[in-house]
Structures are given as C-alpha cells and as structure tokens.
Amino acid sequence: MQLTHYNSNFKQHTFPITLICDNVSNAANIGSLFRTADAFGIEKLIFSGNPIPFGRKMAKTSRATEKYVNFEWCENSEEALKNLKNLGYQIIALEITDNSTSLTHMKLNTNQPIVLLIGDENFGISEACLKLSDHIIHIDMFGQNSSMNVVQATNIALYEITKQFRKE
C-alpha cells in the first residue's frame, strides 16, 4: 500500500544546516526550495536579494511549507555568510569551479553547523561569496551539459550532506 502524508512513519528531525540562496529569484524555484528545506529538516532557509512576492507560482510548488519552514530574507549574502561564519558555521558552496571537490568525495565535520550556499539560476554563486566559502563542492555530471536546475542540485547535495549526519 502506498503511504501518504498522514500514514508515513518518517521521524521528524532538524539538522544544523542553513541553506543560503544567493539571489535565487524564480518563484517556482523558491517554492521548491521551501519544500526541499522541509523534506531535509533544514534549520533555516535564507534568501538574499530582492524579496519575491509569495504568489501563486511559489505557493503551488511549496505545497504550504512556507508556513512552517524557518526562513528570512537578507539583502546581502556576503553579510549573512560572515555572520554565520563568526558563529562557527562551515560554509560549503555548491558550484563547479576549477578547485571544487566532487560531492562524492566530500567529508564533513558533523560536529560543526553547516551553511550550504547555492546560487542564482543563471550566474551561480557570486565570486565574493565563493571567496568566503570553506569548501566548494560540485555534482559530477556525465552528459554534455555542465549544469542542472538549482533545486535539483540542492536536493542531491542535501541528500548527501544529511546522509553524513545520519551516520553518527
């Protein structure tokens, strides 16, 4: 029998992970990121840049998770990263760069809270934010394209990150 929201037996858990979205602006992506944050038990979701109105597109993809996921808007990702770094968070950027590490080889310090930093749908993470990162990770890809949707990539990364926390 297929289980539903009402009869699944997943145990709720919150991981010490904050997701910072560096200028992610597509309403459907924002809605999906709320849903992702809920699914992976993320501590907090931070959006930077201009606030996106919570319209029909965002609400449709969020499935009402914006009502209970802890989130905030900030104008500047760099300031948010600096503040969290000062609080002891390790900053992990999800971006393909000339010195990024494959997600499959990532070893986390699970005794320290984490910021997963994701970037703009078209331009990725800003150079200034990349410079503040402790680690830059990428997802190995095997086709001709060198990128995927920001939400899909975030889901893959959070699955691997929370898997390391669950091994404890």
C-alpha positions as a Python dict, from the first residue, in 0.01 Angstrom:
ca = {
    (1, 'M'): (0, 0, 0),
    (2, 'Q'): (131, 344, -90),
    (3, 'L'): (174, 568, 214),
    (4, 'T'): (52, 928, 236),
    (5, 'H'): (147, 1232, 441),
    (6, 'Y'): (-82, 1102, 711),
    (7, 'N'): (38, 745, 748),
    (8, 'S'): (409, 757, 660),
    (9, 'N'): (637, 681, 952),
    (10, 'F'): (927, 917, 883),
    (11, 'K'): (1076, 1053, 1203),
    (12, 'Q'): (1097, 1433, 1208),
    (13, 'H'): (1446, 1569, 1264),
    (14, 'T'): (1619, 1904, 1223),
    (15, 'F'): (1980, 1912, 1106),
    (16, 'P'): (2221, 2201, 1186),
    (17, 'I'): (2212, 2316, 825),
    (18, 'T'): (2125, 2662, 696),
    (19, 'L'): (2057, 2697, 324),
    (20, 'I'): (2158, 3036, 180),
    (21, 'C'): (2018, 3115, -164),
    (22, 'D'): (2242, 3376, -326),
    (23, 'N'): (1999, 3571, -546),
    (24, 'V'): (1774, 3279, -641),
    (25, 'S'): (1475, 3461, -789),
    (26, 'N'): (1247, 3224, -979),
    (27, 'A'): (918, 3189, -790),
    (28, 'A'): (878, 2819, -870),
    (29, 'N'): (1235, 2751, -753),
    (30, 'I'): (1173, 2941, -431),
    (31, 'G'): (861, 2737, -365),
    (32, 'S'): (1050, 2416, -434),
    (33, 'L'): (1332, 2525, -200),
    (34, 'F'): (1079, 2562, 82),
    (35, 'R'): (963, 2209, 13),
    (36, 'T'): (1323, 2084, -1),
    (37, 'A'): (1409, 2258, 328),
    (38, 'D'): (1115, 2086, 493),
    (39, 'A'): (1192, 1745, 342),
    (40, 'F'): (1555, 1751, 460),
    (41, 'G'): (1492, 1901, 804),
    (42, 'I'): (1690, 2218, 739),
    (43, 'E'): (1733, 2451, 1035),
    (44, 'K'): (1686, 2770, 833),
    (45, 'L'): (1640, 2898, 478),
    (46, 'I'): (1788, 3239, 390),
    (47, 'F'): (1709, 3416, 63),
    (48, 'S'): (1921, 3710, -49),
    (49, 'G'): (1846, 3989, -289),
    (50, 'N'): (1509, 4145, -359),
    (51, 'P'): (1219, 3967, -188),
    (52, 'I'): (995, 3771, -424),
    (53, 'P'): (623, 3812, -359),
    (54, 'F'): (463, 3492, -236),
    (55, 'G'): (235, 3449, -535),
    (56, 'R'): (54, 3159, -698),
    (57, 'K'): (362, 3002, -862),
    (58, 'M'): (559, 2998, -538),
    (59, 'A'): (264, 2867, -338),
    (60, 'K'): (190, 2593, -589),
    (61, 'T'): (539, 2444, -569),
    (62, 'S'): (586, 2500, -193),
    (63, 'R'): (274, 2299, -100),
    (64, 'A'): (227, 2530, 205),
    (65, 'T'): (573, 2458, 351),
    (66, 'E'): (645, 2832, 360),
    (67, 'K'): (403, 2844, 655),
    (68, 'Y'): (630, 2641, 884),
    (69, 'V'): (984, 2640, 742),
    (70, 'N'): (1206, 2886, 930),
    (71, 'F'): (1318, 3146, 673),
    (72, 'E'): (1429, 3504, 627),
    (73, 'W'): (1527, 3748, 353),
    (74, 'C'): (1850, 3944, 362),
    (75, 'E'): (1980, 4199, 116),
    (76, 'N'): (2334, 4069, 104),
    (77, 'S'): (2454, 3707, 106),
    (78, 'E'): (2807, 3811, 200),
    (79, 'E'): (2693, 3966, 527),
    (80, 'A'): (2482, 3661, 614),
    (81, 'L'): (2780, 3433, 540),
    (82, 'K'): (3017, 3643, 752),
    (83, 'N'): (2773, 3642, 1044),
    (84, 'L'): (2724, 3266, 1030),
    (85, 'K'): (3097, 3204, 988),
    (86, 'N'): (3157, 3410, 1305),
    (87, 'L'): (2905, 3182, 1480),
    (88, 'G'): (3114, 2878, 1387),
    (89, 'Y'): (2936, 2756, 1074),
    (90, 'Q'): (3138, 2591, 797),
    (91, 'I'): (3045, 2736, 458),
    (92, 'I'): (3000, 2486, 174),
    (93, 'A'): (2932, 2630, -171),
    (94, 'L'): (2763, 2418, -438),
    (95, 'E'): (2930, 2533, -758),
    (96, 'I'): (3152, 2396, -1033),
    (97, 'T'): (3490, 2574, -1020),
    (98, 'D'): (3848, 2495, -1110),
    (99, 'N'): (3912, 2389, -749),
    (100, 'S'): (3578, 2235, -645),
    (101, 'T'): (3560, 1886, -496),
    (102, 'S'): (3320, 1619, -611),
    (103, 'L'): (3025, 1576, -376),
    (104, 'T'): (3108, 1204, -365),
    (105, 'H'): (3447, 1284, -203),
    (106, 'M'): (3317, 1539, 47),
    (107, 'K'): (3391, 1463, 414),
    (108, 'L'): (3206, 1688, 656),
    (109, 'N'): (3284, 1787, 1010),
    (110, 'T'): (2943, 1696, 1150),
    (111, 'N'): (3035, 1847, 1488),
    (112, 'Q'): (3004, 2191, 1331),
    (113, 'P'): (2690, 2352, 1184),
    (114, 'I'): (2682, 2395, 807),
    (115, 'V'): (2578, 2656, 558),
    (116, 'L'): (2501, 2518, 214),
    (117, 'L'): (2534, 2806, -30),
    (118, 'I'): (2356, 2789, -365),
    (119, 'G'): (2346, 3046, -641),
    (120, 'D'): (2147, 3241, -894),
    (121, 'E'): (1973, 3032, -1161),
    (122, 'N'): (2174, 3188, -1445),
    (123, 'F'): (2502, 3306, -1294),
    (124, 'G'): (2561, 3079, -995),
    (125, 'I'): (2723, 3193, -673),
    (126, 'S'): (2888, 3536, -670),
    (127, 'E'): (3268, 3545, -663),
    (128, 'A'): (3261, 3733, -331),
    (129, 'C'): (3054, 3457, -169),
    (130, 'L'): (3276, 3184, -316),
    (131, 'K'): (3576, 3352, -151),
    (132, 'L'): (3403, 3324, 189),
    (133, 'S'): (3342, 2952, 144),
    (134, 'D'): (3539, 2691, 337),
    (135, 'H'): (3469, 2424, 75),
    (136, 'I'): (3335, 2428, -280),
    (137, 'I'): (3164, 2112, -398),
    (138, 'H'): (3017, 2007, -731),
    (139, 'I'): (2798, 1725, -859),
    (140, 'D'): (2966, 1502, -1114),
    (141, 'M'): (2777, 1515, -1442),
    (142, 'F'): (2816, 1276, -1733),
    (143, 'G'): (2627, 1437, -2020),
    (144, 'Q'): (2710, 1734, -2240),
    (145, 'N'): (2551, 1995, -2013),
    (146, 'S'): (2757, 2142, -1729),
    (147, 'S'): (2472, 2248, -1500),
    (148, 'M'): (2134, 2146, -1366),
    (149, 'N'): (1839, 2321, -1207),
    (150, 'V'): (1935, 2484, -876),
    (151, 'V'): (1664, 2295, -685),
    (152, 'Q'): (1762, 1958, -830),
    (153, 'A'): (2126, 2020, -742),
    (154, 'T'): (2031, 2134, -391),
    (155, 'N'): (1828, 1816, -337),
    (156, 'I'): (2122, 1598, -438),
    (157, 'A'): (2366, 1790, -216),
    (158, 'L'): (2134, 1789, 86),
    (159, 'Y'): (2074, 1418, 50),
    (160, 'E'): (2450, 1355, 68),
    (161, 'I'): (2506, 1608, 349),
    (162, 'T'): (2225, 1475, 570),
    (163, 'K'): (2343, 1121, 500),
    (164, 'Q'): (2674, 1208, 669),
    (165, 'F'): (2488, 1349, 970),
    (166, 'R'): (2273, 1035, 992),
    (167, 'K'): (2580, 808, 1013),
    (168, 'E'): (2656, 937, 1363),
}
